[in-house]
Amino acid sequence: MIGSLYTNDFALTDGTLIVSNGNLPGTLIFTNVVVAGNKVSDSSETVSGTINASTGILNLTIKLGKNSKISAKGVVLENTTETNAAGWFQGTDQSGSFLLQP
């Protein structure tokens, strides 16, 4: 378990999103993830999301293919050195997790 205070000044310019389990065939790693203005995105337009400015709750969408995507929920962890956000998603019959790291 990890935790952090949220102060609404979170920004990230070159993060890595690691997505695992949840019926995925393997771990997915997305680089060049940017957080700016409470929006999350990556250079390939595969990752998108929003951060609730008052609570730090993060909603992510990760495109897996033409008609497949993951909807994930988590929280921003600003005051940690190794993880900037963490959360979960539901696969077909297994849950999965994600970590957003600098």
Sequence and secondary structure as in RCSB ss.txt:
>XXXX:A:sequence
MIGSLYTNDFALTDGTLIVSNGNLPGTLIFTNVVVAGNKVSDSSETVSGTINASTGILNLTIKLGKNSKISAKGV
VLENTTETNAAGWFQGTDQSGSFLLQP
>XXXX:A:secstr
       S   EEEEEEEEEETT SS EEEEEEEEETTEEEETTS EEEEE TTT EEEEEEEEETTEEEEEEEE
E TT SS SEEEEEE SSSEEEEEEE 
